[in-house]
Amino acid sequence: MSWTGAVLRKAAGAPDLPLAAAAVLCFAGVIEVSAPAGRLPADLFTALVLVVGSTAPLAFLRGQLLLSAAAVSASVLLAVPAVGRPTGAGILTLLVMLGAVGLRCSTRTAVAFAVPFVGYALWAGGRGLALGLCCAAVAALGAGNWRRAGREARRRTAADWAYADTVLEHAARGERARIARELHDIVAHHISTLSVQAETARLTTRGLPPEGAERFLAIGETARLALTEMRRLLGVLREDAQPVGDAVVERAPQPGLHQLVALVDEARATAGGAVRLTVRGRVVVLDPGVELTAYRIVQEALTNARRHAPGVGVDVELVYGEGELRVVVRDGGPGAGDGSDGHGLVGMRERAAMAGGTLRTGAGPAGGFVVEAVLPAREAVR
């Protein structure tokens, strides 16, 4: 039973199914005209040639529905004078062809194809048959338009999803580039410090053996080489980097959690609502990358709150835990809503992921919108 179901499902979607049905009906027409009430028609040979010949286009025009349907329909119409009457199989064949053309061709083409059907019906079967064929034509055209509208709607939906994915991916790549530029500044600062300290130790340490001096020199040279290579690889991401000879002018130091109070004060002055900062746990100086990530997440969350819920209160909470830093920003507004472009959320997720943490966003238990990030935190080495 399962294999027959699979065959039927495959056949239902095959483009040649209407033509195969027409072939079966043409064969039925041969049987119908061959033995009406136990006797043969006057010109049986002509009838057989016309009815059987109507299946020939199915073999030569396979895959060309309109030409095949026109040839089959013409053969059925030409068989009527030879048989002397419209056959049931012939009428069904025309209906199958009309339905296939109505479903798969344009409305103008289907109307032009249906006109001979009405003429055939008026000539051979009277007004009743003509009315029936007109109703069938309208149904076929309606079904065809419905199918085309559904296909176009699916195409537009797929295009909209593809465009949305492209926009979000572009936003994510832009945020990754911005993060890379900021991390470049942090790492460059540490490597530069390492190089300076190695050179200072080599020159100021008294009684340093030659082997030790060579090692300090090697450390300094390795640090400078690493800094040069890193600038070469990541400098292209810095739109505002200004080359000076072979070096690059450093920008201002990246912000950290020690500047969070100033950020909250600025948000309080510009948002028009209360912005509260709460810090829990033992405050320690964390790795610059983690502090930068936390700062940017709070900054973006405050920007989103100002955009989507202007004038409402916002609570910013930092919780220093064992090996982690929890950052929570909640507002009392209606939430981001369906109109949010989502780019800020994409940026926050990218930052949390690159820091090895997680980010959760959504409606809060008491309403409003909540941004909660959990970042791995290690105390900075001094």
Secondary structure, DSSP 8 states (H G I E B T S, - for coil): -HHHHHHHHHHHT-TTHHHHHHHHHHHHHHHHHH-GGG---TTHHHHHHHHHHTTHHHHHSTT-HHHHHHHHHHHHHHHHHHHSS--HHHHHHHHHHHHHHHHHS-HHHHHHHHHHHHHHHHHHTHHHHHHHHHHHHHHHHHHHHHHHHHHHHHHHHHHHHHHHHHHHHHHHHHHHHHHHHHHHHHHHHHHHHHHHHHHHHHHH-TT--HHHHHHHHHHHHHHHHHHHHHHHHHGGG-TT--EETTEE---S----GGGHHHHHHHHHHHHSS-EEEEEES----B-HHHHHHHHHHHHHHHHHHHHHSTTS-EEEEEEE-SSEEEEEEEESSS-S-TT---HHHHHHHHHHHHTT-EEEEEE-TTSSEEEEEEEE--B---
